[in-house]
Amino acid sequence: MSDTPPDRLAVNPTSPFHDPAMLERGVGVRFNGIERDDVEEYSVSEGWIRVQAGKARDRRGNPMTLKINGSVEAYFLELNK
């Protein structure tokens, strides 16, 4: 595997950008210099993240998300095994 996480990654299994191997390895996101652990999807090249909008749900029961623009940096978490 490469040492850099993908440019775009999503937690939702129905998304075309969902990669279970990368998520299992552990990917962290730093947004505008602050580490975030509530990111549903991110894009480094486009500079945005999607986060859950409270407890709101859409008509299919999926969480509503907000798209926030800013500086995005993705990195692999160090897992102690």
C-alpha distances in whole Angstrom, upper triangle without the diagonal:
4,7,9,9,11,14,16,16,18,19,22,21,23,21,20,17,16,13,13,10,9,13,13,10,13,13,16,19,21,24,27,26,26,24,24,23,25,23,22,21,20,20,19,20,23,24,25,24,25,27,29,33,35,36,36,35,36,38,35,34,31,31,32,30,31,29,29,29,28,25,22,19,15,13,11,14,14,15,18,17
4,6,7,9,12,15,15,18,19,22,22,24,22,20,17,17,14,15,12,10,14,14,11,13,13,15,17,19,22,24,24,24,22,22,22,24,22,22,20,18,18,16,18,21,21,22,22,24,26,29,32,34,36,36,35,36,38,36,35,31,31,32,29,30,27,27,26,25,22,19,16,13,11,10,13,14,16,19,19
4,7,10,12,15,15,18,20,23,23,25,23,22,18,18,15,16,13,11,14,14,11,12,11,13,15,17,20,22,21,21,19,20,20,23,21,21,20,18,17,15,17,20,20,21,21,24,25,28,31,33,35,36,35,36,39,36,35,32,31,32,29,29,27,26,25,23,20,17,14,11,9,8,11,12,14,17,18
4,7,9,11,12,16,17,21,21,23,21,19,16,16,14,15,13,10,13,14,12,12,10,11,12,14,17,19,18,19,17,18,18,20,18,19,16,14,13,12,13,17,16,18,18,20,22,25,28,30,32,33,33,33,36,34,33,29,28,29,26,25,23,22,21,20,17,14,11,8,7,7,11,13,15,18,20
4,7,8,8,12,14,17,17,20,17,16,12,12,11,12,11,7,10,12,10,9,7,9,10,13,15,18,17,18,15,16,16,17,15,15,13,11,11,10,12,15,15,15,15,17,19,22,25,27,29,29,29,29,32,30,29,25,25,25,22,22,20,20,19,18,16,12,10,6,6,6,10,13,15,18,20
4,5,6,10,13,15,16,17,14,13,9,10,9,12,11,8,10,13,12,12,9,11,12,14,16,18,19,19,17,17,17,18,15,14,11,10,9,9,10,13,13,14,14,16,18,21,24,27,28,28,28,28,30,28,28,24,23,24,21,21,19,19,18,18,16,12,11,8,9,10,14,16,18,22,23
4,7,10,14,16,17,18,14,13,10,12,12,15,15,12,13,16,15,15,11,13,11,13,14,16,18,18,17,17,17,18,14,14,11,8,6,5,7,9,10,11,12,14,17,20,23,26,28,28,27,27,29,28,27,24,23,23,19,19,16,16,15,15,13,10,9,8,10,12,16,19,21,25,26
4,7,11,12,14,14,11,10,6,9,10,13,14,11,12,15,15,14,11,12,11,14,14,17,18,18,17,16,16,16,12,11,7,6,4,6,8,9,10,10,10,11,14,17,20,23,24,24,23,23,26,24,24,20,19,19,16,16,14,14,14,15,14,11,11,9,12,13,16,20,21,25,26
4,7,9,11,12,9,9,5,6,7,10,11,9,9,12,13,12,9,11,11,14,14,18,19,18,16,14,14,13,10,9,6,6,7,9,12,12,13,11,10,11,13,15,19,21,22,22,21,21,24,22,21,18,17,17,15,16,14,15,16,16,16,12,12,10,12,12,15,18,19,23,24
4,6,8,9,7,8,5,5,7,9,12,10,9,12,14,12,11,12,12,15,15,19,20,19,17,14,13,12,9,6,4,7,9,12,14,14,14,12,10,9,11,13,16,18,19,19,18,18,20,18,17,14,13,14,12,14,13,15,16,17,17,14,15,12,14,15,16,20,20,24,25
4,6,9,8,10,8,6,8,8,11,10,8,11,13,11,11,12,13,16,17,20,21,20,17,14,12,10,8,5,6,9,12,15,18,18,17,15,12,10,11,12,15,17,17,17,16,17,19,17,16,12,12,14,12,14,14,16,18,19,20,16,17,14,15,15,16,19,19,22,23
4,6,6,9,8,6,9,10,13,13,11,13,16,15,14,16,16,19,20,23,24,23,20,17,15,13,11,7,8,12,14,18,20,19,19,16,13,11,12,12,15,17,16,16,14,14,16,14,13,9,10,12,12,14,15,17,20,21,22,19,20,17,19,19,19,23,22,25,26
4,6,8,8,6,8,8,12,13,11,13,16,16,16,18,19,22,23,26,27,26,23,20,18,16,14,11,11,14,16,20,22,21,22,19,17,15,16,16,19,20,19,19,17,17,18,15,14,12,13,15,15,18,18,21,23,25,25,22,22,19,20,20,21,23,23,26,26
4,7,9,7,10,11,15,15,14,17,19,19,19,21,21,24,24,28,29,28,25,22,20,18,16,12,12,15,17,20,22,21,22,20,17,15,16,16,19,21,20,19,16,15,16,13,13,11,13,15,15,18,18,21,23,25,26,23,24,21,23,23,24,27,26,29,29
4,5,5,9,11,14,14,13,16,18,18,17,19,18,22,21,25,26,25,23,20,19,17,14,11,9,12,13,17,18,17,18,16,14,13,15,15,18,21,20,19,17,16,17,15,15,12,14,15,14,16,15,18,20,22,22,20,21,18,20,21,22,25,25,29,29
4,6,8,11,14,14,14,17,18,19,17,20,19,22,22,26,27,27,25,22,21,20,16,13,11,13,13,16,17,17,18,17,16,15,18,19,21,24,24,23,21,19,21,18,19,16,17,18,17,19,17,20,21,23,23,20,21,18,20,20,23,26,26,29,30
4,6,10,12,11,11,14,16,15,14,16,16,19,19,22,24,23,21,19,18,17,14,11,9,10,10,13,14,14,16,14,13,13,16,17,20,23,24,23,21,20,22,20,20,17,17,18,16,17,16,18,18,20,20,17,17,15,16,17,19,22,23,26,27
4,6,9,9,8,11,13,13,12,15,15,19,20,23,24,23,21,18,17,16,13,10,9,11,12,15,17,17,18,16,14,14,15,17,20,22,22,22,20,20,22,19,19,16,16,18,16,18,17,19,20,22,21,18,18,15,16,16,18,21,20,24,24
4,6,6,6,9,10,11,11,14,15,19,21,24,25,24,21,19,17,17,15,13,11,13,14,16,18,19,19,18,16,16,18,19,23,25,25,25,24,23,25,22,22,19,19,21,19,21,20,22,23,23,22,19,18,14,15,14,16,18,18,21,21
4,5,5,6,9,10,11,14,16,20,22,26,26,24,21,19,17,17,15,13,13,15,17,19,21,22,22,21,18,18,19,20,24,25,25,25,24,24,26,23,22,19,20,22,21,23,22,24,25,25,24,21,20,16,16,14,15,17,16,19,19
4,6,5,6,9,10,14,17,20,22,26,26,25,21,20,18,19,17,16,15,16,18,19,21,23,23,22,20,20,21,23,26,28,28,29,27,28,30,26,26,23,23,25,23,25,24,26,26,26,25,21,19,15,14,12,13,15,14,17,16
4,5,5,6,7,11,13,17,19,22,22,21,18,17,15,17,15,14,13,13,15,15,18,20,20,19,17,18,19,21,24,26,27,27,26,27,29,26,25,22,22,24,22,23,22,22,23,23,21,17,15,12,11,9,11,13,13,16,16
4,5,5,6,10,12,16,18,22,21,20,16,15,13,14,12,11,11,13,15,16,19,20,20,18,16,16,16,18,22,23,23,24,23,24,27,24,23,19,19,21,19,21,20,21,22,22,21,17,16,12,11,9,10,13,12,16,16
4,5,8,12,15,18,21,24,24,22,18,17,15,16,15,15,15,16,18,19,22,24,23,22,19,19,19,21,24,25,25,27,26,27,29,26,25,22,22,24,22,24,24,25,26,26,24,20,18,15,13,10,10,12,10,13,13
4,7,10,14,17,20,23,22,21,17,17,15,17,16,16,16,16,18,18,21,23,23,22,20,20,21,22,26,27,28,29,28,30,32,29,28,25,24,26,24,25,25,25,26,25,23,19,17,13,11,7,8,9,8,11,11
4,7,10,13,16,20,19,17,14,13,11,13,13,14,14,14,16,16,20,21,20,19,17,18,18,19,23,24,25,27,26,28,30,28,26,23,22,24,21,23,22,22,23,22,20,16,14,10,9,6,5,8,8,11,13
4,7,10,13,16,16,15,11,11,10,12,10,12,11,11,13,13,16,18,16,16,14,15,15,18,21,23,24,25,25,26,29,27,26,22,21,22,19,20,19,19,19,18,16,13,10,7,6,5,6,9,10,14,16
4,7,10,13,12,11,7,7,7,10,9,11,11,11,13,12,16,17,15,14,12,14,14,16,20,21,23,24,25,26,30,28,26,23,21,21,19,19,18,17,17,16,14,10,8,6,5,6,6,10,12,15,18
4,6,10,9,8,6,6,7,9,8,10,10,8,10,10,13,14,12,11,9,11,12,15,18,20,22,23,24,25,29,27,26,22,20,20,17,16,15,13,13,12,10,7,6,5,6,9,10,13,15,19,21
4,7,6,5,4,6,9,11,10,13,13,10,12,10,14,14,11,11,10,13,13,16,19,20,23,25,26,27,31,30,28,24,22,21,18,17,15,13,13,10,8,6,5,6,8,11,12,15,17,21,24
4,5,5,6,7,10,11,10,13,12,10,11,10,13,13,9,8,8,11,11,15,17,19,22,23,24,25,29,29,27,24,21,20,16,14,12,9,9,7,6,5,6,9,11,15,15,19,21,24,27
4,6,8,10,13,14,13,16,15,13,13,12,14,14,10,10,11,14,14,18,19,21,24,25,27,28,32,32,30,27,24,22,18,16,14,11,9,6,5,7,8,12,14,17,18,21,24,27,30
4,7,9,13,15,14,18,17,15,15,13,16,16,13,13,13,16,16,19,21,22,26,27,29,30,34,34,32,28,25,24,21,19,17,14,13,10,8,8,8,11,13,16,16,19,22,24,28
4,6,10,12,12,16,16,14,16,15,18,18,14,14,13,15,14,17,19,20,23,24,26,28,32,32,29,26,23,22,19,17,16,13,14,11,10,10,10,12,13,15,15,18,20,23,26
4,7,9,10,14,14,13,15,14,18,18,15,14,12,14,13,16,18,19,22,24,25,27,31,30,28,24,21,21,18,17,17,14,15,13,12,10,9,10,10,12,12,14,17,19,23
4,6,7,10,11,11,14,14,18,18,14,13,10,11,10,12,15,15,18,20,21,23,27,26,24,21,18,18,15,14,14,12,14,13,12,10,10,10,12,13,13,16,17,20,23
4,6,9,11,12,15,16,19,19,17,15,11,11,10,11,14,15,17,19,20,22,25,24,22,19,16,17,14,15,15,14,16,16,15,13,13,12,12,13,12,15,15,18,21
4,6,9,11,15,16,19,19,16,13,10,9,6,7,10,11,13,15,16,18,22,21,18,15,12,13,11,12,13,12,15,15,16,14,14,13,15,16,15,18,19,22,24
4,6,7,11,13,16,15,13,10,7,6,5,8,11,13,15,16,16,18,21,20,18,15,12,12,10,10,10,10,13,13,14,11,12,11,13,14,15,18,19,22,24
4,7,11,14,16,15,14,11,7,5,5,7,11,13,14,14,14,15,18,17,15,12,10,10,8,10,10,11,14,15,16,13,14,13,15,16,16,20,20,24,25
4,7,10,13,12,11,9,6,5,7,10,13,16,17,17,17,17,20,19,18,14,12,12,9,10,9,11,12,14,14,11,12,11,14,15,16,20,21,25,26
4,7,9,9,8,6,4,6,9,12,15,18,20,20,20,20,23,22,21,17,16,15,12,11,9,10,10,11,11,8,9,9,12,14,16,20,21,25,27
4,6,6,6,6,6,9,12,16,18,21,23,23,23,23,25,24,24,20,19,18,15,14,11,11,10,10,10,7,9,9,12,15,18,21,23,27,29
4,6,5,7,8,12,15,18,21,24,26,26,26,26,29,28,28,24,22,21,18,16,13,12,10,9,8,5,6,7,11,14,17,20,22,26,28
4,6,8,11,14,17,21,23,26,29,28,28,28,30,30,29,26,24,23,20,18,14,14,11,11,9,8,10,11,14,17,20,23,26,29,31
4,6,9,12,16,19,21,24,26,26,26,25,28,27,27,24,22,21,17,15,11,11,8,9,9,9,11,13,16,19,22,26,28,32,34
4,7,11,14,17,19,22,25,24,25,25,28,28,27,24,22,20,16,14,10,9,6,5,6,6,9,11,15,18,20,24,26,30,32
4,7,10,14,15,18,21,21,21,21,24,24,24,20,18,16,12,10,7,5,4,6,7,7,10,11,15,18,20,24,26,29,32
4,7,10,12,15,18,18,18,19,22,22,21,17,15,13,10,8,6,5,7,8,9,8,10,11,14,17,18,22,23,27,29
4,7,9,12,15,14,14,15,19,18,17,13,11,10,6,5,5,6,9,11,13,11,14,14,17,19,20,23,24,28,30
4,6,9,11,12,13,14,18,18,16,12,9,8,5,5,7,8,11,13,15,13,15,15,18,19,19,23,24,27,29
4,6,8,8,9,11,15,15,13,10,6,6,4,6,9,11,14,17,18,17,19,18,21,22,22,25,25,28,30
4,6,6,9,11,15,15,13,11,7,5,5,6,10,11,15,17,20,19,21,21,24,25,25,29,29,32,34
4,6,9,12,15,16,13,12,8,8,9,10,13,14,18,20,23,22,24,23,26,27,26,29,29,32,34
4,7,10,13,14,11,10,7,8,10,12,16,18,21,24,26,24,26,26,28,28,27,30,30,32,34
4,7,10,11,9,9,6,6,9,11,15,17,21,23,26,25,27,27,29,30,29,33,32,35,37
4,7,8,5,5,4,5,9,12,15,18,22,25,27,26,28,27,29,30,30,33,32,35,36
4,5,5,6,6,6,10,13,15,19,22,25,28,26,29,28,30,31,31,35,34,37,38
4,6,7,10,10,13,16,19,22,26,29,31,30,32,31,33,34,34,37,37,40,41
4,6,9,10,13,17,19,23,26,29,31,29,31,29,32,32,32,35,35,37,38
4,7,9,12,16,19,22,25,28,30,28,30,28,30,30,30,33,32,35,36
4,6,9,13,15,19,22,24,26,24,26,24,27,27,27,30,29,32,33
4,6,10,13,16,19,22,24,22,24,23,25,25,25,29,28,31,32
4,7,10,13,17,20,22,21,23,23,25,26,27,30,30,33,35
4,7,10,13,16,18,17,20,19,22,24,24,28,28,31,33
4,6,10,13,16,15,18,19,22,24,24,28,29,32,34
4,7,10,13,12,16,16,20,22,23,27,29,32,34
4,7,10,10,14,15,19,22,23,26,28,31,34
4,7,9,12,15,18,21,23,27,29,32,35
4,6,10,13,16,20,21,25,27,31,33
4,7,10,13,17,19,22,25,28,31
4,7,10,14,16,19,22,25,28
4,7,10,13,16,19,22,25
4,7,10,13,16,19,21
4,6,9,12,16,18
4,6,9,12,15
4,6,10,12
4,6,9
4,6
4
